[in-house]
Amino acid sequence: MRKIIAVVAFAALAGCGVETASTAATAAAAKKQEIEQGKKTMEQMQRNIGKAMEQTQQSAERADNGAK
């Protein structure tokens, strides 16, 4: 009888470990996706800033040439 109780208890505890590992893996996958999306957003913003800087420089050059 003690062996049966021990086996059942062990199986229950092992199941909890699997669930915890599964939850951790899911959280890690979600975090990885969040990081990748953040990188894409950062790259897009850097491109937008670069374009804005180019436009500002072109406007300044046009204004400088017009003033001459």
QUICOR-V954795 format. One record per backbone hydrogen bond with DSSP energy under -0.5 kcal/mol. CO is the residue of the C=O (numbers start at 1). NH is the residue of the N-H. If there is no record, write none. Layout:
co;nh
CO;NH
CO;NH
This chain:
co;nh
1;5
2;6
3;7
4;8
5;9
6;10
7;11
8;12
9;13
10;14
11;15
12;16
13;17
14;18
15;19
16;20
17;21
18;22
19;23
20;24
21;25
22;26
23;27
24;28
25;29
26;30
27;31
28;32
29;33
30;34
31;35
32;36
33;37
34;38
35;39
36;40
37;41
38;42
39;43
40;44
41;45
42;46
43;47
44;48
45;49
46;50
47;51
48;52
49;53
50;54
51;55
52;56
53;57
54;58
55;59
56;60
57;61
58;62
59;63
60;64
61;65
62;66
63;67
64;68
65;68
